[in-house]
Amino acid sequence: MSMDNGNKLIQRFEETIANPVRPAPGSTLYTGVDLGTAYIVLAVVDDHGNPVAGAMRFAQVVRDGLVVEYLRAVEIVREMKSELEARLGTELTAAATAYPPGTGRADARAINYVAQAAGFDVLSSTDEPTAANAVLNISNGAVVDIGGGTTGIAVFRDGEVVYIADEPTGGTQFSLVIAGALKIPFEEAEALKIDPSQEDRLQPLIRPVMEKVSTIIRTHVGEYPVSTLYLVGGTSCNKYIDAIIAQQTGLTVVKPSNPFLVTPLGIALHAVAAAQESAF
C-alpha cells in the first residue's frame, strides 16, 4: 500500500509544529491529546482535518498507559494548550484522547480527566493504533504502535478492527538496556537513544529488545491473515527496527516518514470525526 497521502499529511503536521497556520475566521479547531510514556504531544487540525499546529514536551507522567502524576500531567497539558492558543490567536476547546489497547477503563478515563482538567471538551477516546489508522487509512493489515512503555497492535480487516492487544515493552526498555550497559543515568540513555548519530553504536545493545518486540507482534497477529505491518510510535523511528521486525516476523513492514507524529495526528482527526457524527 502506498503511504503517499499519509506521509504528506504527516509532513504538513511536522511543518506546523515550527510554523503554525493561522486558522480562517470562524473555523473550528480540534486537538489530539497524546499522553505518552516519554512525551506529551498536542496535534491541532481544522474542521477539514488539515494540520494547523502542534507541540511536544518530554514528560514522564504516564507509565504503561497509567497516569502516575495527575496534577503534573494537567499542568503540562494546560501550559501547552495555552502556548498553542497564543500562537494561533484562538482558543482550543474540542479534543480527543487515546490510550494503549490494554488500558483498563478507569485508567483510560484518567487520561480524559487530564485533558478535561486542562480545559478541553473531550469528544472521543480510542485506542492508539486505531487512532493512528485515521492517518494511515489501511483496510487490511496490522498497525503496530511502539511507544515508550508499550507495544500496541490493532489488526484491520476490510477497514474494521478485528483484534487489539498491548504488551508492556517499548522505548523505555531500550533506554534501560542502554543505561545498564553504558553505566549512565536513565535520562542520559534516553537522550542517546533518540540521537540519530548514536544508532549504529547502540544497535548491538538494543537489538535483543527489538527482537522481543518482534516476538510480541508475531504472537498477536499469528492467528490472522496479516501480511503487512505498519509501524508507528516514537520507538519506530529507529532506522533498524523495521528491518529487524520484518526479518523476525517474515512479514512486510511499512514505516511512515515520521512514525512519532502519526498517533497524535490521528487522535486529532478522531476529534473531527466525532464532531461530524454528533452533528447528524
C-alpha positions as CSV (number, residue, x, y, z in Angstrom):
1,M,0.0,0.0,0.0
2,S,1.2,3.5,-0.8
3,M,1.9,5.8,2.1
4,D,2.0,8.9,-0.1
5,N,-1.2,10.6,1.3
6,G,-0.4,9.7,4.8
7,N,3.2,10.9,4.5
8,K,2.0,14.2,3.0
9,L,-0.3,14.8,6.0
10,I,2.4,13.9,8.4
11,Q,4.8,16.3,6.7
12,R,2.3,19.1,6.9
13,F,1.8,18.4,10.6
14,E,5.6,18.4,11.2
15,E,5.9,21.8,9.4
16,T,3.2,23.4,11.6
17,I,5.0,22.5,14.8
18,A,7.6,25.1,13.9
19,N,5.3,27.3,11.8
20,P,1.6,27.2,12.9
21,V,-1.0,28.1,10.3
22,R,-3.4,30.8,11.4
23,P,-7.0,29.4,11.1
24,A,-9.6,31.1,8.9
25,P,-12.0,33.2,10.9
26,G,-14.9,31.2,12.3
27,S,-13.2,27.8,11.7
28,T,-13.3,25.2,14.5
29,L,-10.1,23.6,15.6
30,Y,-9.7,20.2,17.1
31,T,-6.8,18.9,19.3
32,G,-5.4,15.4,19.7
33,V,-4.0,15.0,23.2
34,D,-1.4,12.2,23.3
35,L,-0.1,11.4,26.8
36,G,2.8,9.2,26.1
37,T,5.3,7.5,28.4
38,A,8.1,9.8,27.4
39,Y,6.4,12.7,25.6
40,I,3.1,14.6,25.7
41,V,2.1,15.7,22.2
42,L,-0.7,18.0,21.1
43,A,-1.8,18.0,17.5
44,V,-4.2,20.6,16.2
45,V,-6.2,20.3,13.0
46,D,-9.0,22.4,11.4
47,D,-12.5,21.1,10.7
48,H,-11.3,19.7,7.3
49,G,-8.6,17.7,9.0
50,N,-5.7,19.9,7.9
51,P,-2.9,20.3,10.4
52,V,-2.5,23.8,11.8
53,A,-0.2,23.4,14.8
54,G,1.5,21.1,17.2
55,A,3.6,20.9,20.3
56,M,5.6,18.3,22.2
57,R,7.2,18.1,25.6
58,F,9.3,15.5,27.4
59,A,7.4,14.3,30.4
60,Q,7.3,11.1,32.5
61,V,3.8,11.5,34.0
62,V,2.4,8.3,32.4
63,R,3.6,4.8,32.7
64,D,2.2,2.0,30.5
65,G,-1.0,3.9,29.9
66,L,-1.4,4.8,33.6
67,V,-1.3,8.4,34.7
68,V,1.1,8.3,37.6
69,E,1.4,12.1,38.1
70,Y,-2.0,13.5,37.5
71,L,-1.5,17.1,38.7
72,R,1.7,17.4,36.8
73,A,0.1,16.0,33.7
74,V,-2.7,18.5,33.9
75,E,-0.2,21.3,34.4
76,I,1.8,20.4,31.3
77,V,-1.2,19.9,29.0
78,R,-2.7,23.3,30.2
79,E,0.6,25.0,29.6
80,M,1.0,23.5,26.1
81,K,-2.6,24.4,25.3
82,S,-2.1,28.0,26.4
83,E,1.1,28.3,24.3
84,L,-0.7,26.9,21.2
85,E,-3.6,29.3,21.7
86,A,-1.2,32.2,21.9
87,R,0.5,31.2,18.7
88,L,-2.8,30.6,16.9
89,G,-4.7,33.6,18.3
90,T,-7.7,31.5,19.2
91,E,-9.0,29.2,22.0
92,L,-8.7,25.5,21.8
93,T,-11.7,23.7,23.3
94,A,-12.5,20.5,21.4
95,A,-10.3,17.5,21.8
96,A,-9.9,13.7,21.6
97,T,-7.6,11.4,23.6
98,A,-6.2,7.9,23.1
99,Y,-4.9,5.1,25.3
100,P,-2.8,1.9,24.9
101,P,-5.1,-1.0,23.9
102,G,-4.6,-2.9,27.1
103,T,-5.5,0.1,29.3
104,G,-8.4,-0.5,31.8
105,R,-11.5,1.7,31.8
106,A,-10.5,3.6,34.9
107,D,-7.1,4.4,33.5
108,A,-8.5,5.4,30.1
109,R,-10.9,7.7,31.9
110,A,-8.0,9.2,33.8
111,I,-6.4,10.3,30.5
112,N,-9.7,12.0,29.6
113,Y,-9.8,13.7,33.0
114,V,-6.3,15.2,32.4
115,A,-7.5,16.7,29.1
116,Q,-10.7,18.0,30.7
117,A,-8.9,19.5,33.7
118,A,-6.6,21.3,31.3
119,G,-9.6,23.0,29.7
120,F,-10.6,20.7,26.8
121,D,-14.1,19.2,26.0
122,V,-13.2,15.6,25.1
123,L,-15.3,14.5,22.2
124,S,-13.9,10.9,21.8
125,S,-11.3,8.5,23.1
126,T,-10.0,5.4,21.3
127,D,-7.0,3.0,21.4
128,E,-3.8,4.4,20.0
129,P,-3.3,2.0,17.0
130,T,-6.9,2.7,15.8
131,A,-6.3,6.4,16.2
132,A,-3.1,6.1,14.1
133,N,-5.1,4.5,11.3
134,A,-7.0,7.7,10.8
135,V,-3.8,8.9,9.2
136,L,-2.7,5.6,7.6
137,N,-6.1,4.6,6.3
138,I,-5.3,0.9,5.9
139,S,-8.0,-1.6,5.1
140,N,-6.1,-4.8,5.8
141,G,-3.0,-5.4,7.9
142,A,-1.9,-4.5,11.4
143,V,-1.0,-1.1,12.9
144,V,1.8,-1.5,15.5
145,D,2.3,1.4,17.8
146,I,5.7,1.0,19.6
147,G,5.7,3.8,22.2
148,G,7.7,4.5,25.2
149,G,6.1,2.0,27.6
150,T,4.1,-0.4,25.4
151,T,3.6,-2.0,22.0
152,G,0.0,-1.8,20.9
153,I,-1.4,-3.8,18.0
154,A,-4.6,-3.4,16.0
155,V,-5.5,-5.9,13.3
156,F,-7.7,-4.5,10.5
157,R,-9.8,-6.5,8.1
158,D,-11.8,-4.6,5.4
159,G,-11.3,-1.4,7.3
160,E,-12.6,-2.7,10.6
161,V,-10.7,-3.5,13.8
162,V,-10.9,-7.3,14.5
163,Y,-8.3,-7.6,17.2
164,I,-6.4,-5.3,19.6
165,A,-3.6,-6.2,22.0
166,D,-1.0,-4.5,24.1
167,E,2.3,-5.6,25.8
168,P,4.5,-3.6,28.2
169,T,7.6,-3.4,26.1
170,G,8.8,-0.3,24.3
171,G,11.3,2.5,24.2
172,T,11.7,2.7,28.0
173,Q,13.2,-0.8,27.9
174,F,15.6,0.3,25.2
175,S,16.7,3.2,27.4
176,L,17.1,0.9,30.5
177,V,19.3,-1.5,28.5
178,I,21.5,1.4,27.3
179,A,21.7,2.8,30.8
180,G,22.8,-0.5,32.2
181,A,25.3,-1.4,29.5
182,L,26.9,2.0,29.5
183,K,26.5,2.6,33.2
184,I,24.9,6.0,32.7
185,P,21.8,7.7,34.2
186,F,18.4,6.8,32.5
187,E,18.0,10.4,31.3
188,E,21.3,10.3,29.5
189,A,20.4,7.0,28.0
190,E,17.1,8.4,26.8
191,A,18.9,11.3,25.1
192,L,21.4,8.9,23.4
193,K,18.6,6.6,22.2
194,I,16.8,9.4,20.2
195,D,20.1,10.8,18.8
196,P,20.3,9.5,15.1
197,S,24.1,9.8,15.2
198,Q,24.2,7.1,18.0
199,E,22.0,4.5,16.3
200,D,24.9,2.5,14.8
201,R,26.7,2.4,18.1
202,L,23.7,1.4,20.2
203,Q,22.3,-1.2,17.8
204,P,24.1,-4.2,19.3
205,L,22.8,-3.3,22.7
206,I,19.1,-2.8,21.9
207,R,18.7,-5.4,19.2
208,P,17.5,-8.1,21.7
209,V,14.7,-5.7,22.8
210,M,13.7,-5.2,19.1
211,E,13.6,-9.0,18.7
212,K,11.4,-9.2,21.8
213,V,9.0,-6.6,20.2
214,S,9.1,-8.7,17.1
215,T,8.1,-11.8,19.1
216,I,5.2,-9.9,20.7
217,I,4.0,-8.8,17.2
218,R,4.3,-12.3,15.8
219,T,2.4,-13.8,18.7
220,H,-0.5,-11.5,18.4
221,V,-1.0,-11.4,14.7
222,G,-0.3,-15.1,14.1
223,E,-3.9,-16.2,14.0
224,Y,-4.9,-13.6,11.5
225,P,-4.2,-13.3,7.7
226,V,-1.9,-10.4,8.2
227,S,0.8,-9.8,5.5
228,T,1.8,-6.2,6.2
229,L,2.7,-4.4,9.4
230,Y,2.5,-0.6,9.7
231,L,4.8,0.8,12.4
232,V,4.0,4.0,14.3
233,G,5.1,5.4,17.7
234,G,8.4,7.1,18.7
235,T,10.4,3.9,19.1
236,S,9.6,3.0,15.5
237,C,11.8,6.0,14.4
238,N,14.9,3.9,14.9
239,K,16.4,3.2,11.5
240,Y,17.0,-0.5,12.2
241,I,13.7,-1.6,13.8
242,D,11.6,-2.1,10.6
243,A,14.2,-4.4,9.0
244,I,14.6,-6.4,12.2
245,I,10.8,-6.8,12.7
246,A,10.5,-7.9,9.0
247,Q,13.2,-10.4,9.4
248,Q,11.8,-11.8,12.7
249,T,8.2,-12.0,11.6
250,G,8.5,-12.8,7.9
251,L,6.0,-10.0,7.2
252,T,6.2,-6.9,5.0
253,V,6.9,-3.8,7.2
254,V,5.9,-0.3,6.2
255,K,7.1,2.7,8.2
256,P,5.7,6.2,7.5
257,S,8.0,9.2,7.2
258,N,7.8,10.2,10.9
259,P,6.2,7.4,13.0
260,F,6.3,9.6,16.1
261,L,3.7,12.0,14.8
262,V,1.2,9.6,13.4
263,T,-0.8,8.8,16.6
264,P,-1.3,12.3,17.9
265,L,-2.4,13.5,14.5
266,G,-4.8,10.5,14.2
267,I,-6.2,11.4,17.6
268,A,-7.0,14.9,16.4
269,L,-8.6,13.5,13.3
270,H,-10.8,11.4,15.5
271,A,-12.0,14.5,17.3
272,V,-13.1,15.9,13.9
273,A,-14.9,12.7,13.1
274,A,-16.7,12.7,16.5
275,A,-17.8,16.3,16.0
276,Q,-19.2,15.4,12.5
277,E,-21.0,12.4,13.8
278,S,-22.7,14.4,16.6
279,A,-23.8,17.0,14.1
280,F,-26.1,14.4,12.3
